[in-house]
Amino acid sequence: MPQLKEKQNIPSGWFETTLETECDFFKGQSLAKSDIDSSGKNKCILYGQLFTTYSEVIKDIKSRTNSDKGVVSRKGDVLVPASTTTVAKDLAIASALLEDNVLLGGDINVIRGKKNSYDPKFLAYYLTHYKNKDLSNYAQGVTIIHLSGTKFKEMSICIPKSVSEQEKIAEILSIVDEDIEKTKATIKTTEKLKRGLMQELFTRGIGHTKFQQTKNGEIPLEWNFELLDSVSKRGSGHTPNKQIPEYYNGGIKWISLADSKLLDHGEISKTKINISVEGISNSSAVLHPKGTVLLSRDAGVGKSAVMAETMAVSQHFITWTCSEKLNNWYLYYYLQLQKSVFERIAVGSTIKTIGLEFFRKYKVPVAPITEQQKIADMLLAVDEKISINKKLLAKQTELKKGLMQDLLSGNKRISI
């Protein structure tokens, strides 16, 4: 039996109970993916959708079936997945279902209230975000991890006596969730727009009416495909001897595979590792000027960035310092568009890589420099919009985290 938390002070107007005191427990019945039919007569939920499709409140049922067999929902049921092949904490999620007569697939724990002592939306938030560690402690298994309602029904909970207070807490969290989902949708839509815009700009340009067909695809008549080496200076880098401490922590930012997550976000301005002047002098590492474009040729193949200042790179990267014929941001966005190409041509069993010979022959579409600048500016503006919304999303997520900690614990009370 899992070790339950020591009793804490119960907030005024709250009460401590157990899930089994307030709820009955059921299991869903086997419902296969092959039973799904988009024009089916009955709505249904598969257990996998609790991980991928639904959050704390299920508002829109995505699947249908013609099957009549199985456990049928009652409005207010709270659903918890019963198995996973990952880790126990992934099972500690709950979703409130606000519809009757939805068929519930196998491997779903169904929590159904015996009396009107709780709001299902509140309970879903409470189990997912406040009691998640306790809930995951009831999971068992190694290869396949199971969470059984017959086990976790003994779990203690502490909730407001007033269902109205529970409803108000759930309403506040739902409003924040709606804002979060709207921001996510905006980001997704803008990223899709960006992808289409890049494809359009690098094949049709801006305001052109005449085009030419080349071995590398159609481009405006005024453009040419040129060797990237002919319009930029190609470079690379090296790793100073790691056994010599003096070669490191010298203030020179050094881009390595450890910085993979920082790529594909425009400028890179910080690195996990710094090297020293001695490290540069005693290796094949070199300093690349601000504005240099870099691309990972292995382990994260095709990721790229623009240096925000003078930096060095490891041997895992190719760099290009652009001439006056090539705008660095124009090149960056073209490399972003070509990422799937780089991923496809990389070879290797353990670590896939792109050989230097490929880059010696690599060609890019070269537009007039003024048009390059316009294309870069348009895409930078789209990226700025994405960045603003990602920052907003981070703030909204942090707000939700704080609200849940305060409201689900009773640390802060709300007026009813």
Buried (B, 14 or more C-beta within 10 A) or exposed (E): EBEEEEEEEEBEEBEEBEBBBBBEBBBBBEBEEEBBBEEBEBBBBBBBBBEEBBBBBBEEBBBBBEBEEBBBBBEBBBBBBBBBEEEBBBBBBBBBBBBEEBBBBBBBBBBBBEEEBBBBBBBBBBBBBBBBEBBBBBBEEEEEBBBBBEBBBBBBBBBBEEBEBBBBBBBBBBEBBEBBEBBBEBBEEBBEEBEEBBEEBBBBBEEBEEBEEEEEEEBBEBBBBBBBBEBBEBBBBBBBEEEEEEBBEBEBBBBBBEBBEBBBBBBBBEBBBBBBEBBBEBBEBEBBEEBBBBBBBBBBBBBBBBBBBEBBBBBBBBBBBBEEEBBBBBBBBBBBBBBEEBBEEBEEEEEBBBEEEBBEEBBBBBBEEEBBBBBBEBBEEBBEBBEEBBEBBEEBEEEBEEBBEBBBBBEEBEEE
